[in-house]
Amino acid sequence: MGKELCAWRIYGAVSALAFVIIAISAISIARERHTFGTIDVQRINVVEPNGTLRMVISDQTRFPGAIVKGKQYPFNRHTAGMLFYNNEGSENGGLIFGGQKHSNGTVSSYGHLSFDRYDQDQTFSLDDEQSAAGQMTRLAFIDQPKWPMTEILKLPHSQWQQFLKTHPGGKPRLTMERAADGAVFLALKDKQGRTRIALKVGPHGNPVIDLLGASGRVIAQVPPARK
């Protein structure tokens, strides 16, 4: 009996030691860095050790809706790209892009990079768009309200317009744009999003500087408008 008990103790000790060695080996393997030549995937989620989502790279089919504090809300974005998330797992900006030739022979192309205010929409955006009208490129700085995005995301999309009547959205403060007709301009706006100073070079090279009142009427112009 004593020999059998001793043997069982030795067996138990060896088994426990083997389990520890296997566990440590598994952890070491999990922490190893792997190198691949090519990876074909439809979506990649980058997460913290605690599971908090920090970035998504996705094709159009698996592109996520709006995610705030780890909860996803329906939000259709028919595009591929990359989304950034803050420390709480809330969307913090992104990069999307696409383009195609349509059945009627026209082409379209777009790219969009933006960064968001905490718990709100974008405060900086860079856009490039090609359509039948021409090529447009725009840089924008935007003031966003203090109400949280979840207030509108939890509503059906059919109620969004009614919600925005009592909860004003973002107001552009500066836009710099190359318009589809070839003109370029810089617009400086007040807190209500109204253009107050506009610098423009028209498609034929004519430069104009406009100072505008709150109503949108030009109150001064360089060079002066011809009468």
Secondary structure, DSSP 8 states (H G I E B T S, - for coil): -HHHHHHHHHHHHHHHHHHHHHHHHHHHHHT-----S----SEEEEE-TT--EEEEEE-STT---EEETTEEE------EEEEEE-TTS-EEEEEEEEEEE-TTS-EEEEEEEEEE-TTS-EEEEEEEEEETTEEEEEEEEEE--SS-THHHHTS-GGGHHHHHHHS---EEEEEEEE-TTS-EEEEEE-TTS-EEEEEEE-TTS-EEEEEE-TTS-EEEEES----
